[in-house]
Amino acid sequence: MTHFSARSLLKNALSGHKDWPAQWPESQPKAEYDVVIVGAGGHGLGAAYYLASQHGITNVAVIDKGWLGGGNTGRNTTIIRSNYLYDESARLYDHALDLWDNLSQELNYNVMYSRRGVMMLAHSVHDEQSFQRHIHSNRLNGVDNCWLTPAEAKAFCPPLDITARRRFPVVGAALQRRAGTARHDAVAWGYARGAAARGVDIIQNCPVTAIRRGPDGAVTGVETAKGFIRAKKVAVSAAGSTSVVLQSAGLRMPLESYPLQALVSEPVKPCFPCVVMSNTVHAYISQSDKGELVIGSGTDQYVSYSQRGGLPLIEHTVAAICEVFPMFRRMRMLRKWGGIVDVTPDRSPILGKLPVKGLYVNCGWGTGGFKATPGAGHLLAWTVAKDEPHPINAPFTLERFTTGRLIDEAAAAAVAH
Ligand SMILES: Cc1cc2nc3c(=O)[nH]c(=O)nc-3n(C[C@H](O)[C@H](O)[C@H](O)COP(=O)(O)OP(=O)(O)OC[C@H]3O[C@@H](n4cnc5c(N)ncnc54)[C@H](O)[C@@H]3O)c2cc1C
């Protein structure tokens, strides 16, 4: 594996960056693996990386129907935060934040994690009470979150208009300073590179068409476009397609799949220093390192597997941004796109064993799983390797939908769902 260093960068700069070796090989499937992971998004690739690096399990294939990182990982707006309400969630998302801190060094790959702060605007007494509740709960769990007055919010984000004449006045904000953004593609590429270097096969353009079970009910492998692959352990990390994939194993998942869209403006000089979300007006915004304003809001209203979404939602999103930031009214929008997100009834993920021997799932991250990428990968790898959940993901079972021990994060899911 190429080691990135100042020396290797300089050397390759002299040859116009044309001589870098491939970062991972184009693998073809073997007949059998110890573990097959369905879905080469950040979560699946992360799980493969940690299986190899922390559990010594390297006979692993990560299989994707498209190109790696081409699902929601490569389509999201890259917001990273951990200010969720419940204790279980605080542990889960803060675990991911801890891993983000050192991820570039761990992977020797710059994932451009930027702790620029995520600020959630309050526009009403109700917003303020809800955010204060989150702040208190977060602090009890050691999660960084604080309340800002309108003037403090403006000082943190100068483009903010805090004049009282606005239709949605800013009455304050909740700020998580440790939160921020990262470069989504780099996260997938970094994990892919690290996993492949440890012997993991990454098989692209190969849909998994079914999960096969033996007479005892246990998993025996997966049917794919490139033939049957045997495996005693199969982990499904297929985001919006999870329920379709698991249906073939005879499981009906409590998931709904919705299109979620985002858009970017033309690039402009740095003018927006943090991430701002307004749940009430219903949009969020940040600025990428390329200068584009990155904008998003909620899911479409109807379930669908179309990876694009409807125009009315984009119109609503842009209107909401102009409401909060009138200075952007004359910006031109460059492009929009969509992904398919998998939403659970309590807006928390399902991460653990399934009631089929050898079958594991990581799904239900809905509109907010990018922030969890290192944590989800790490915990899925642990669960698969040890055949039991890590204490952090132990509450995030499928069974909670029958026992009633829900982890209701609908409010903390913020703008999106
Ligand atoms: C527009 C948008 C904005 C978002 N913004 C944010 C944000 O700001 N912050 C945040 O935390 N989260 C955000 N999210 C959510 C986040 O992107 C996802 O929760 C996260 O990326 C999920 O990662 P993953 O690896 O599980 O899924 P994915 O990256 O979607 O990977 C799943 C993979 O499974 C593959 N697959 C599916 N079916 C099959 C099959 N049958 N066979 C083989 N492979 C299959 C897919 O091709 C895909 O590559 C956003 C999502 C979208 C769409």
Ligand as a Chemical Component Dictionary entry (heavy atoms), coordinates in Angstrom:
data_LIG
# 
_chem_comp.id                   LIG 
_chem_comp.type                 NON-POLYMER 
_chem_comp.pdbx_formal_charge   0 
_chem_comp.three_letter_code    LIG 
# 
loop_
_chem_comp_atom.comp_id 
_chem_comp_atom.atom_id 
_chem_comp_atom.alt_atom_id 
_chem_comp_atom.type_symbol 
_chem_comp_atom.charge 
_chem_comp_atom.model_Cartn_x 
_chem_comp_atom.model_Cartn_y 
_chem_comp_atom.model_Cartn_z 
_chem_comp_atom.pdbx_ordinal 
LIG C1  C1  C 0 -28.900 13.645 0.297  1  
LIG C2  C2  C 0 -28.425 13.014 1.554  2  
LIG C3  C3  C 0 -27.899 13.791 2.567  3  
LIG C4  C4  C 0 -27.447 13.209 3.743  4  
LIG N1  N1  N 0 -26.832 13.994 4.671  5  
LIG C5  C5  C 0 -26.293 13.444 5.773  6  
LIG C6  C6  C 0 -25.567 14.242 6.672  7  
LIG O1  O1  O 0 -25.387 15.444 6.461  8  
LIG N2  N2  N 0 -25.062 13.657 7.787  9  
LIG C7  C7  C 0 -25.234 12.337 8.042  10 
LIG O2  O2  O 0 -24.787 11.865 9.085  11 
LIG N3  N3  N 0 -25.901 11.534 7.168  12 
LIG C8  C8  C 0 -26.428 12.054 6.043  13 
LIG N4  N4  N 0 -27.088 11.261 5.145  14 
LIG C9  C9  C 0 -27.284 9.834  5.439  15 
LIG C10 C10 C 0 -26.016 9.057  5.135  16 
LIG O3  O3  O 0 -25.591 9.343  3.839  17 
LIG C11 C11 C 0 -26.257 7.570  5.271  18 
LIG O4  O4  O 0 -26.918 7.262  6.478  19 
LIG C12 C12 C 0 -24.930 6.808  5.283  20 
LIG O5  O5  O 0 -24.096 7.266  4.247  21 
LIG C13 C13 C 0 -25.197 5.334  5.130  22 
LIG O6  O6  O 0 -23.988 4.688  4.847  23 
LIG P1  P1  P 0 -24.007 3.186  4.394  24 
LIG O7  O7  O 0 -22.614 2.789  4.145  25 
LIG O8  O8  O 0 -24.819 2.406  5.362  26 
LIG O9  O9  O 0 -24.901 3.215  3.061  27 
LIG P2  P2  P 0 -24.548 3.450  1.523  28 
LIG O10 O10 O 0 -23.404 4.372  1.350  29 
LIG O11 O11 O 0 -25.816 3.785  0.837  30 
LIG O12 O12 O 0 -24.046 2.016  1.109  31 
LIG C14 C14 C 0 -24.924 0.956  0.855  32 
LIG C15 C15 C 0 -24.428 0.261  -0.376 33 
LIG O13 O13 O 0 -25.193 -0.931 -0.558 34 
LIG C16 C16 C 0 -25.225 -1.181 -1.933 35 
LIG N5  N5  N 0 -26.285 -2.126 -2.229 36 
LIG C17 C17 C 0 -27.612 -1.948 -2.101 37 
LIG N6  N6  N 0 -28.263 -3.059 -2.503 38 
LIG C18 C18 C 0 -27.316 -3.958 -2.865 39 
LIG C19 C19 C 0 -27.360 -5.279 -3.378 40 
LIG N7  N7  N 0 -28.509 -5.926 -3.600 41 
LIG N8  N8  N 0 -26.190 -5.892 -3.668 42 
LIG C20 C20 C 0 -25.001 -5.266 -3.466 43 
LIG N9  N9  N 0 -24.916 -4.013 -2.995 44 
LIG C21 C21 C 0 -26.061 -3.368 -2.689 45 
LIG C22 C22 C 0 -25.437 0.213  -2.538 46 
LIG O14 O14 O 0 -25.052 0.256  -3.902 47 
LIG C23 C23 C 0 -24.600 1.083  -1.643 48 
LIG O15 O15 O 0 -23.314 1.369  -2.199 49 
LIG C24 C24 C 0 -27.564 11.807 3.947  50 
LIG C25 C25 C 0 -28.116 11.011 2.935  51 
LIG C26 C26 C 0 -28.521 11.604 1.737  52 
LIG C27 C27 C 0 -29.079 10.729 0.656  53 
# 
loop_
_chem_comp_bond.comp_id 
_chem_comp_bond.atom_id_1 
_chem_comp_bond.atom_id_2 
_chem_comp_bond.value_order 
_chem_comp_bond.pdbx_ordinal 
LIG C1  C2  SING 1  
LIG C2  C3  SING 2  
LIG C2  C26 DOUB 3  
LIG C3  C4  DOUB 4  
LIG C4  N1  SING 5  
LIG C4  C24 SING 6  
LIG N1  C5  DOUB 7  
LIG C5  C6  SING 8  
LIG C5  C8  SING 9  
LIG C6  O1  DOUB 10 
LIG C6  N2  SING 11 
LIG N2  C7  SING 12 
LIG C7  O2  DOUB 13 
LIG C7  N3  SING 14 
LIG N3  C8  DOUB 15 
LIG C8  N4  SING 16 
LIG N4  C9  SING 17 
LIG N4  C24 SING 18 
LIG C9  C10 SING 19 
LIG C10 O3  SING 20 
LIG C10 C11 SING 21 
LIG C11 O4  SING 22 
LIG C11 C12 SING 23 
LIG C12 O5  SING 24 
LIG C12 C13 SING 25 
LIG C13 O6  SING 26 
LIG O6  P1  SING 27 
LIG P1  O7  DOUB 28 
LIG P1  O8  SING 29 
LIG P1  O9  SING 30 
LIG O9  P2  SING 31 
LIG P2  O10 DOUB 32 
LIG P2  O11 SING 33 
LIG P2  O12 SING 34 
LIG O12 C14 SING 35 
LIG C14 C15 SING 36 
LIG C15 O13 SING 37 
LIG C15 C23 SING 38 
LIG O13 C16 SING 39 
LIG C16 N5  SING 40 
LIG C16 C22 SING 41 
LIG N5  C17 SING 42 
LIG N5  C21 SING 43 
LIG C17 N6  DOUB 44 
LIG N6  C18 SING 45 
LIG C18 C19 SING 46 
LIG C18 C21 DOUB 47 
LIG C19 N7  SING 48 
LIG C19 N8  DOUB 49 
LIG N8  C20 SING 50 
LIG C20 N9  DOUB 51 
LIG N9  C21 SING 52 
LIG C22 O14 SING 53 
LIG C22 C23 SING 54 
LIG C23 O15 SING 55 
LIG C24 C25 DOUB 56 
LIG C25 C26 SING 57 
LIG C26 C27 SING 58 
# 
